[in-house]
Amino acid sequence: MSGPIRVLVAKPGLDGHDRGALVVAQGLRDAGMEVVYTGLRQSAEQIVRAALDEDVDCIGLSSLSGAHMALFPAVLDELRREGGDDILVVGGGVIPPEDAQELRKMGLAAVFTPGSPIRDMAEFIQSNVRRLSRPPATPPLAIDHVGIAVENISDALVFYERQLGCQVESREDIPAQKVRVALLRVGEAHIELLEPLGDDSPVAKFLRARGPGMHHLAYLVDDVAAWLARAKADGLRVLDDEPRPGAGRRLVGFVHPKSASGVLTEYCQAVDDH
Ligand code: CO
């Protein structure tokens, strides 16, 4: 996602002073952010609704009434209920250190007391907002295949052909990846058996570290290049900056297991033959 960081400055509760909040709003604008101010006496529901409607990256809560221990957690709870918990929430006001500590445990990212320079707050927001792309318009079309690392395809086929009765649909060597592949059809999906070609093959490395087994999961998508770009923009670790040719006339790109719940994840796309 690009464009300036968007912040909602909100005053929950009943106190009627918003000079501080207005100063903060202006300070954040001066730092290049787009700031929406809710006005006084907002309920947690109103604040969260405004944050989601305005598609903000951060909510800045301000309270001078002393009721922050009730008001701030109410906003955090409501945000979680509404699925907005990727929004960074910071708080400001006359807040004793022990309350600040308690609020951070509840999920408030930081507490700024009167007198903290607005520059500090702006820098904190800049380095802590999580700017995730919107989900893709078209989610994965199918599980395309499951990649399974084996020492030897012929040996593995005893199970897949004899026991499961699957047919080998194609075999191919992909020298660029130092891997030999056999594709077996299972309904609409495939099993992709991967045998290393050489000791320096990534699959050989996998076998040494983990032994034979599930190696990756591949989703069929409409546009691998766009999917890789989104993954990168969201700070995911990708193994491919650009799509590259894979088995079965597919363009493929991989996301590191660290960024995908522990599963090496492949995005793949059928290549047009003409
Ligand atoms: Co694959």
Residues whose N, C-alpha, C, O or C-beta is under 5 A from the ligand:
A	BS01	CO	G147 E192 A218 E266
